[in-house]
Amino acid sequence: MRNNIFFAVLASFAVLLSGCSDHGDAKSVSYYKEHMDEAEQKQAQCQEDQVDFQKNEDCRNAADAIMNGGDFTPSPHKEW
């Protein structure tokens, strides 16, 4: 009986925690590529809040857009 109550409370707690995820409103990488200023703001916010980029899709998408979508100057060719 005691184990049943414990598991019921544990299951209820797990269900409540699963609703705390913010993955539902994550913007895509292509969105952030089109809105680079917003991607930079999001990345700065994620770094300030010390968010784990592997677990937060929105932060990861913003970082991916910055790394893969921005303008860059290629390095000159080097001959070794």
N, CA and C atoms as an extended XYZ file, in Angstrom:
240
Properties=species:S:1:pos:R:3:atomname:S:1:resname:S:1:resid:I:1 pbc="F F F"
N         0.816       -1.184        0.000 N   MET     1
C         0.000        0.000        0.000 CA  MET     1
C         0.864        1.255        0.000 C   MET     1
N         1.896        1.224        0.828 N   ARG     2
C         2.779        2.371        0.931 CA  ARG     2
C         3.538        2.607       -0.375 C   ARG     2
N         3.955        1.511       -1.012 N   ASN     3
C         4.654        1.632       -2.287 CA  ASN     3
C         3.749        2.212       -3.367 C   ASN     3
N         2.473        1.838       -3.362 N   ASN     4
C         1.534        2.356       -4.353 CA  ASN     4
C         1.362        3.865       -4.221 C   ASN     4
N         1.270        4.341       -2.995 N   ILE     5
C         1.137        5.788       -2.773 CA  ILE     5
C         2.409        6.495       -3.219 C   ILE     5
N         3.549        5.934       -2.887 N   PHE     6
C         4.821        6.530       -3.283 CA  PHE     6
C         4.921        6.640       -4.798 C   PHE     6
N         4.594        5.573       -5.507 N   PHE     7
C         4.677        5.598       -6.966 CA  PHE     7
C         3.632        6.533       -7.575 C   PHE     7
N         2.484        6.657       -6.972 N   ALA     8
C         1.459        7.584       -7.464 CA  ALA     8
C         1.932        9.029       -7.324 C   ALA     8
N         2.533        9.348       -6.195 N   VAL     9
C         3.066       10.697       -5.987 CA  VAL     9
C         4.227       10.957       -6.944 C   VAL     9
N         5.087        9.991       -7.111 N   LEU    10
C         6.226       10.126       -8.009 CA  LEU    10
C         5.767       10.325       -9.453 C   LEU    10
N         4.764        9.561       -9.884 N   ALA    11
C         4.238        9.692      -11.245 CA  ALA    11
C         3.579       11.049      -11.443 C   ALA    11
N         2.856       11.528      -10.445 N   SER    12
C         2.221       12.850      -10.534 CA  SER    12
C         3.272       13.948      -10.663 C   SER    12
N         4.325       13.821       -9.900 N   PHE    13
C         5.407       14.799       -9.950 CA  PHE    13
C         6.077       14.788      -11.323 C   PHE    13
N         6.281       13.614      -11.884 N   ALA    14
C         6.894       13.499      -13.210 CA  ALA    14
C         6.010       14.135      -14.278 C   ALA    14
N         4.712       13.954      -14.181 N   VAL    15
C         3.781       14.548      -15.140 CA  VAL    15
C         3.814       16.071      -15.036 C   VAL    15
N         3.872       16.585      -13.821 N   LEU    16
C         3.936       18.034      -13.634 CA  LEU    16
C         5.219       18.619      -14.207 C   LEU    16
N         6.329       17.938      -14.001 N   LEU    17
C         7.604       18.433      -14.521 CA  LEU    17
C         7.675       18.375      -16.041 C   LEU    17
N         7.024       17.422      -16.637 N   SER    18
C         7.074       17.303      -18.095 CA  SER    18
C         6.378       18.476      -18.766 C   SER    18
N         5.505       19.161      -18.086 N   GLY    19
C         4.835       20.326      -18.638 CA  GLY    19
C         5.676       21.581      -18.572 C   GLY    19
N         6.856       21.531      -17.996 N   CYS    20
C         7.697       22.715      -17.837 CA  CYS    20
C         8.668       22.906      -18.991 C   CYS    20
N         8.530       22.176      -20.028 N   SER    21
C         9.449       22.261      -21.158 CA  SER    21
C         9.107       23.455      -22.037 C   SER    21
N        10.129       24.092      -22.634 N   ASP    22
C         9.893       25.227      -23.525 CA  ASP    22
C        10.206       24.887      -24.979 C   ASP    22
N        10.137       23.615      -25.342 N   HIS    23
C        10.460       23.211      -26.700 CA  HIS    23
C         9.338       23.511      -27.684 C   HIS    23
N         8.137       23.730      -27.209 N   GLY    24
C         6.999       23.913      -28.098 CA  GLY    24
C         7.060       25.185      -28.922 C   GLY    24
N         7.696       26.227      -28.413 N   ASP    25
C         7.728       27.494      -29.122 CA  ASP    25
C         9.103       27.810      -29.704 C   ASP    25
N         9.896       26.808      -29.943 N   ALA    26
C        11.236       27.012      -30.493 CA  ALA    26
C        11.143       27.422      -31.960 C   ALA    26
N        11.929       28.425      -32.317 N   LYS    27
C        11.980       28.877      -33.704 CA  LYS    27
C        13.006       28.031      -34.456 C   LYS    27
N        12.812       27.906      -35.761 N   SER    28
C        13.678       27.054      -36.569 CA  SER    28
C        14.984       27.767      -36.910 C   SER    28
N        15.935       26.980      -37.390 N   VAL    29
C        17.219       27.538      -37.824 CA  VAL    29
C        16.997       28.487      -38.999 C   VAL    29
N        16.120       28.125      -39.925 N   SER    30
C        15.873       28.991      -41.087 CA  SER    30
C        15.250       30.316      -40.649 C   SER    30
N        14.406       30.296      -39.617 N   TYR    31
C        13.847       31.552      -39.101 CA  TYR    31
C        14.967       32.439      -38.580 C   TYR    31
N        15.862       31.854      -37.776 N   TYR    32
C        16.956       32.637      -37.206 CA  TYR    32
C        17.936       33.104      -38.284 C   TYR    32
N        18.098       32.343      -39.364 N   LYS    33
C        18.969       32.798      -40.460 CA  LYS    33
C        18.406       34.049      -41.119 C   LYS    33
N        17.082       34.150      -41.171 N   GLU    34
C        16.445       35.330      -41.753 CA  GLU    34
C        16.381       36.498      -40.776 C   GLU    34
N        16.525       36.230      -39.497 N   HIS    35
C        16.456       37.253      -38.448 CA  HIS    35
C        17.705       37.143      -37.565 C   HIS    35
N        18.843       37.497      -38.128 N   MET    36
C        20.116       37.310      -37.431 CA  MET    36
C        20.204       38.139      -36.150 C   MET    36
N        19.605       39.333      -36.141 N   ASP    37
C        19.659       40.147      -34.929 CA  ASP    37
C        18.932       39.456      -33.771 C   ASP    37
N        17.824       38.803      -34.075 N   GLU    38
C        17.095       38.060      -33.053 CA  GLU    38
C        17.879       36.819      -32.608 C   GLU    38
N        18.579       36.193      -33.545 N   ALA    39
C        19.400       35.024      -33.203 CA  ALA    39
C        20.523       35.421      -32.257 C   ALA    39
N        21.147       36.563      -32.516 N   GLU    40
C        22.231       37.022      -31.649 CA  GLU    40
C        21.712       37.383      -30.264 C   GLU    40
N        20.520       37.983      -30.202 N   GLN    41
C        19.924       38.300      -28.907 CA  GLN    41
C        19.601       37.029      -28.130 C   GLN    41
N        19.048       36.039      -28.835 N   LYS    42
C        18.690       34.777      -28.178 CA  LYS    42
C        19.929       34.050      -27.669 C   LYS    42
N        20.981       34.039      -28.473 N   GLN    43
C        22.202       33.373      -28.046 CA  GLN    43
C        22.807       34.076      -26.834 C   GLN    43
N        22.792       35.400      -26.836 N   ALA    44
C        23.318       36.142      -25.691 CA  ALA    44
C        22.497       35.852      -24.436 C   ALA    44
N        21.177       35.787      -24.588 N   GLN    45
C        20.309       35.470      -23.454 CA  GLN    45
C        20.581       34.062      -22.934 C   GLN    45
N        20.757       33.119      -23.841 N   CYS    46
C        21.021       31.737      -23.436 CA  CYS    46
C        22.365       31.629      -22.713 C   CYS    46
N        23.359       32.355      -23.190 N   GLN    47
C        24.664       32.316      -22.534 CA  GLN    47
C        24.605       32.988      -21.170 C   GLN    47
N        23.851       34.084      -21.076 N   GLU    48
C        23.714       34.782      -19.801 CA  GLU    48
C        23.001       33.914      -18.773 C   GLU    48
N        21.975       33.185      -19.224 N   ASP    49
C        21.209       32.312      -18.335 CA  ASP    49
C        21.883       30.954      -18.125 C   ASP    49
N        23.012       30.735      -18.784 N   GLN    50
C        23.777       29.488      -18.710 CA  GLN    50
C        22.912       28.277      -19.064 C   GLN    50
N        22.218       28.401      -20.198 N   VAL    51
C        21.344       27.333      -20.681 CA  VAL    51
C        22.187       26.270      -21.365 C   VAL    51
N        21.842       25.003      -21.148 N   ASP    52
C        22.511       23.897      -21.825 CA  ASP    52
C        21.981       23.836      -23.260 C   ASP    52
N        22.809       24.172      -24.234 N   PHE    53
C        22.395       24.249      -25.627 CA  PHE    53
C        21.947       22.896      -26.171 C   PHE    53
N        22.442       21.812      -25.615 N   GLN    54
C        22.038       20.485      -26.079 CA  GLN    54
C        20.613       20.150      -25.662 C   GLN    54
N        20.130       20.770      -24.603 N   LYS    55
C        18.800       20.454      -24.103 CA  LYS    55
C        17.757       21.488      -24.504 C   LYS    55
N        18.173       22.645      -24.998 N   ASN    56
C        17.232       23.700      -25.357 CA  ASN    56
C        17.273       23.921      -26.858 C   ASN    56
N        16.207       23.540      -27.531 N   GLU    57
C        16.155       23.585      -28.994 CA  GLU    57
C        16.248       25.011      -29.528 C   GLU    57
N        15.604       25.964      -28.868 N   ASP    58
C        15.602       27.344      -29.346 CA  ASP    58
C        17.015       27.942      -29.294 C   ASP    58
N        17.717       27.708      -28.208 N   CYS    59
C        19.089       28.206      -28.085 CA  CYS    59
C        20.003       27.533      -29.108 C   CYS    59
N        19.818       26.253      -29.295 N   ARG    60
C        20.634       25.511      -30.265 CA  ARG    60
C        20.380       26.011      -31.685 C   ARG    60
N        19.119       26.264      -32.037 N   ASN    61
C        18.799       26.747      -33.374 CA  ASN    61
C        19.381       28.133      -33.620 C   ASN    61
N        19.340       28.992      -32.616 N   ALA    62
C        19.926       30.331      -32.765 CA  ALA    62
C        21.437       30.230      -32.977 C   ALA    62
N        22.084       29.388      -32.209 N   ALA    63
C        23.535       29.219      -32.353 CA  ALA    63
C        23.885       28.612      -33.707 C   ALA    63
N        23.110       27.630      -34.159 N   ASP    64
C        23.353       27.019      -35.467 CA  ASP    64
C        23.195       28.034      -36.585 C   ASP    64
N        22.196       28.900      -36.488 N   ALA    65
C        21.983       29.915      -37.521 CA  ALA    65
C        23.150       30.894      -37.573 C   ALA    65
N        23.667       31.261      -36.410 N   ILE    66
C        24.797       32.189      -36.369 CA  ILE    66
C        26.043       31.529      -36.947 C   ILE    66
N        26.275       30.267      -36.594 N   MET    67
C        27.475       29.573      -37.071 CA  MET    67
C        27.399       29.239      -38.559 C   MET    67
N        26.210       28.938      -39.069 N   ASN    68
C        26.091       28.452      -40.443 CA  ASN    68
C        25.401       29.410      -41.396 C   ASN    68
N        24.859       30.501      -40.906 N   GLY    69
C        24.047       31.325      -41.780 CA  GLY    69
C        24.543       32.735      -41.987 C   GLY    69
N        25.484       33.167      -41.237 N   GLY    70
C        25.928       34.543      -41.342 CA  GLY    70
C        26.961       34.744      -42.431 C   GLY    70
N        27.282       35.992      -42.654 N   ASP    71
C        28.336       36.320      -43.602 CA  ASP    71
C        29.689       36.030      -42.953 C   ASP    71
N        30.592       35.560      -43.741 N   PHE    72
C        31.920       35.308      -43.209 CA  PHE    72
C        32.953       35.575      -44.300 C   PHE    72
N        34.146       35.861      -43.873 N   THR    73
C        35.247       36.089      -44.798 CA  THR    73
C        36.118       34.843      -44.780 C   THR    73
N        36.254       34.168      -45.929 N   PRO    74
C        37.066       32.960      -45.937 CA  PRO    74
C        38.547       33.293      -45.736 C   PRO    74
N        39.237       32.402      -45.113 N   SER    75
C        40.656       32.575      -44.915 CA  SER    75
C        41.395       32.432      -46.237 C   SER    75
N        42.495       33.170      -46.394 N   PRO    76
C        43.253       33.015      -47.638 CA  PRO    76
C        43.870       31.618      -47.692 C   PRO    76
N        44.044       31.139      -48.895 N   HIS    77
C        44.622       29.823      -49.100 CA  HIS    77
C        46.071       29.822      -48.646 C   HIS    77
N        46.458       28.821      -47.923 N   LYS    78
C        47.847       28.703      -47.441 CA  LYS    78
C        48.494       27.494      -48.065 C   LYS    78
N        49.683       27.680      -48.508 N   GLU    79
C        50.450       26.549      -49.022 CA  GLU    79
C        51.525       26.212      -48.021 C   GLU    79
N        51.550       25.002      -47.612 N   TRP    80
C        52.490       24.585      -46.587 CA  TRP    80
C        53.686       23.964      -47.185 C   TRP    80
